[in-house]
Amino acid sequence: IYHFLNDVPEKLKQKYVIVSDKYRLAGAGISIVYELPPAKAKQKLAESLDKVRVDYQADIEAKQQRWIEEQIQSLLDKEKA
């Protein structure tokens, strides 16, 4: 098992940007925690926030459009009645 643990970080380092490896006992097993460098983490957070803002804005605009269409339909229905 120690050979496996020594091999895993190298494989992950080839695939991900890793600033540090932290090994700690977690109950019956071992937990390995990988962290992004602060600059990379900040960039990922900014990208996520931008995506959430865009999605939120699109959702608000869609709700506003539905509300406007409902109001117009309501007025048209009143005119017909």
GIMOUR-V397508 format. One record per residue. N is the residue number from 0. PSI is psi in whole degrees, -180 to 180 (* if undefined). Layout:
n: (N & N)
psi: (PSI & PSI)
This chain:
n: (0 & 1 & 2 & 3 & 4 & 5 & 6 & 7 & 8 & 9 & 10 & 11 & 12 & 13 & 14 & 15 & 16 & 17 & 18 & 19 & 20 & 21 & 22 & 23 & 24 & 25 & 26 & 27 & 28 & 29 & 30 & 31 & 32 & 33 & 34 & 35 & 36 & 37 & 38 & 39 & 40 & 41 & 42 & 43 & 44 & 45 & 46 & 47 & 48 & 49 & 50 & 51 & 52 & 53 & 54 & 55 & 56 & 57 & 58 & 59 & 60 & 61 & 62 & 63 & 64 & 65 & 66 & 67 & 68 & 69 & 70 & 71 & 72 & 73 & 74 & 75 & 76 & 77 & 78 & 79 & 80)
psi: (-33 & -36 & -42 & -45 & -34 & -30 & -35 & -51 & -39 & -42 & -41 & -37 & -30 & -27 & -34 & 159 & 122 & 131 & -32 & 155 & 134 & 122 & 133 & 150 & 134 & 95 & -119 & -12 & -170 & 134 & 132 & 123 & 128 & 138 & 149 & 151 & 150 & -42 & -41 & -41 & -41 & -41 & -45 & -41 & -44 & -42 & -42 & -43 & -41 & -43 & -43 & -41 & -44 & -46 & -42 & -45 & -43 & -40 & -45 & -45 & -39 & -42 & -41 & -43 & -43 & -42 & -44 & -45 & -39 & -41 & -43 & -45 & -40 & -44 & -39 & -40 & -39 & -38 & -38 & -30 & *)
